[in-house]
């Protein structure tokens, strides 16, 4: 990728592309480019997707919604986000989200400090194409071990997208 402290442009088809937990993740800026200050990744999540309930022990996590909708659940609060909305999930607070059922969610995920890209690389696989991967199971135990290595605690299963929690 691009060297430290140099300006660059990545087109919509550039950046490290990963298939991560059934999503397409394209890393646009990583710790190597931001002196460890932040990671910016474009996410494409399938309709209805929800990650396990978790919390980051070192990173604030932010989402800027480009298209689609999602319901974020964080520390007992429910936050609905639509295109153009920005969501902040502070470090240490339990959270998850549920993508709306009508269309995929496309968003920028920003974490500070950087490091999320290492977790995504550890758990995911290089994307063979820039599209959502075929649905498939993942190993919860392996995810838990990788999460612990990257200072993320898995606290519970994904929420039920129809009942709200």
C-alpha positions as CSV (number, residue, x, y, z in Angstrom):
1,X,0.0,0.0,0.0
2,X,0.9,3.7,0.0
3,X,3.9,4.9,2.0
4,X,3.7,6.9,5.3
5,X,3.2,10.6,5.1
6,X,2.5,10.9,1.4
7,X,-0.7,12.1,-0.1
8,X,-2.6,9.6,-2.2
9,X,-6.0,8.9,-3.9
10,X,-7.6,5.5,-3.9
11,X,-10.3,5.0,-6.5
12,X,-13.5,3.2,-5.7
13,X,-11.8,0.0,-6.9
14,X,-8.6,0.4,-4.9
15,X,-7.6,-0.5,-1.4
16,X,-7.0,-3.8,0.4
17,X,-10.2,-5.8,-0.2
18,X,-11.2,-8.5,2.4
19,X,-14.1,-10.8,2.9
20,X,-14.8,-10.4,6.6
21,X,-17.7,-12.1,8.4
22,X,-19.8,-12.2,5.2
23,X,-19.0,-8.6,4.3
24,X,-16.8,-6.8,1.8
25,X,-14.3,-4.6,3.6
26,X,-12.0,-2.3,1.6
27,X,-9.3,-0.6,3.7
28,X,-8.7,2.9,2.5
29,X,-6.3,4.1,5.2
30,X,-4.5,2.0,7.8
31,X,-2.1,2.6,10.6
32,X,0.8,2.6,8.2
33,X,-0.6,5.6,6.4
34,X,-1.9,7.5,9.5
35,X,1.0,7.0,12.0
36,X,-1.3,4.6,13.9
37,X,-3.9,7.3,14.4
38,X,-6.9,5.8,12.6
39,X,-8.2,3.2,10.1
40,X,-10.8,4.0,7.5
41,X,-12.5,1.1,5.7
42,X,-15.4,1.0,3.3
43,X,-17.9,-1.7,4.4
44,X,-20.5,-3.4,2.3
45,X,-22.8,-5.4,4.6
46,X,-25.6,-7.6,3.3
47,X,-29.2,-6.8,4.1
48,X,-30.1,-8.2,7.5
49,X,-26.5,-8.6,8.6
50,X,-25.7,-8.2,12.3
51,X,-22.3,-8.8,14.0
52,X,-22.1,-10.4,17.5
53,X,-22.5,-8.1,20.5
54,X,-19.0,-6.9,21.2
55,X,-16.9,-4.0,22.6
56,X,-13.6,-2.5,21.5
57,X,-11.1,-2.1,24.4
58,X,-8.8,0.3,22.5
59,X,-10.8,1.9,19.7
60,X,-13.6,4.4,19.2
61,X,-15.6,3.1,16.2
62,X,-17.5,5.4,13.9
63,X,-19.7,4.9,10.9
64,X,-20.7,7.3,8.1
65,X,-23.6,5.8,6.2
66,X,-23.3,6.1,2.4
67,X,-26.4,4.0,1.4
68,X,-28.8,1.7,3.1
69,X,-30.0,1.8,6.8
70,X,-28.9,0.3,10.1
71,X,-30.1,0.1,13.6
72,X,-27.2,0.5,16.0
73,X,-27.5,-0.8,19.6
74,X,-24.9,0.7,22.0
75,X,-24.9,0.6,25.8
76,X,-28.7,0.3,26.0
77,X,-29.4,3.0,23.3
78,X,-30.9,2.4,19.9
79,X,-29.7,4.6,17.1
80,X,-31.2,4.4,13.6
81,X,-28.9,5.6,10.8
82,X,-29.7,6.5,7.2
83,X,-27.6,7.8,4.3
84,X,-25.6,10.9,5.4
85,X,-25.8,10.0,9.1
86,X,-22.8,9.6,11.3
87,X,-22.7,7.2,14.3
88,X,-20.1,7.2,17.2
89,X,-19.7,4.1,19.3
90,X,-17.2,5.0,22.1
91,X,-14.5,2.7,23.2
92,X,-15.5,0.2,25.9
93,X,-19.3,0.3,25.3
94,X,-21.1,-2.9,24.2
95,X,-22.6,-2.5,20.8
96,X,-23.8,-4.2,17.6
97,X,-26.0,-3.2,14.7
98,X,-28.6,-4.7,12.3
99,X,-28.6,-3.8,8.7
100,X,-32.0,-3.0,7.2
101,X,-33.7,-5.8,5.3
102,X,-34.3,-3.8,2.1
103,X,-30.8,-3.3,0.8
104,X,-27.1,-3.7,1.8
105,X,-25.5,-1.1,4.0
106,X,-22.5,0.8,2.5
107,X,-20.6,2.9,5.0
108,X,-17.3,4.2,6.0
109,X,-16.0,2.7,9.2
110,X,-13.5,4.8,11.1
111,X,-11.6,3.5,14.1
112,X,-9.2,5.4,16.2
113,X,-6.5,4.5,17.0
114,X,-5.7,2.3,14.0
115,X,-5.6,-1.5,14.3
116,X,-9.0,-2.6,13.1
117,X,-7.4,-3.5,9.7
118,X,-5.2,-6.1,11.5
119,X,-8.3,-7.8,13.0
120,X,-10.1,-7.8,9.7
121,X,-7.0,-9.3,8.0
122,X,-6.6,-11.9,10.7
123,X,-10.3,-13.1,10.6
124,X,-11.0,-12.4,6.9
125,X,-9.6,-13.5,3.6
126,X,-8.5,-11.6,0.6
127,X,-11.6,-10.8,-1.6
128,X,-11.3,-12.6,-4.9
129,X,-13.8,-10.0,-6.3
130,X,-15.1,-6.7,-5.1
131,X,-18.5,-8.0,-4.2
132,X,-20.2,-9.5,-1.2
133,X,-19.0,-13.1,-0.5
134,X,-21.3,-16.0,-0.7
135,X,-23.0,-16.5,2.6
136,X,-21.4,-19.1,4.8
137,X,-20.8,-20.1,8.4
138,X,-17.9,-18.8,10.5
139,X,-16.3,-20.4,13.5
140,X,-17.4,-18.5,16.7
141,X,-14.4,-19.9,18.7
142,X,-11.9,-18.8,16.1
143,X,-13.5,-15.4,15.9
144,X,-13.4,-15.1,19.7
145,X,-9.7,-15.9,19.8
146,X,-8.9,-13.5,17.0
147,X,-11.0,-10.8,18.7
148,X,-9.1,-11.2,22.0
149,X,-5.8,-10.9,20.1
150,X,-7.0,-7.5,18.7
151,X,-8.5,-6.1,22.0
152,X,-12.1,-6.8,21.1
153,X,-14.4,-8.7,23.5
154,X,-17.2,-10.8,22.0
155,X,-20.1,-10.4,24.5
156,X,-23.0,-12.3,22.9
157,X,-24.6,-13.4,19.7
158,X,-25.9,-11.1,17.0
159,X,-29.3,-9.5,17.8
160,X,-32.4,-10.9,16.1
161,X,-33.1,-8.5,13.3
162,X,-36.9,-8.9,13.6
163,X,-37.4,-8.6,17.4
164,X,-35.0,-5.8,18.2
165,X,-32.5,-7.5,20.5
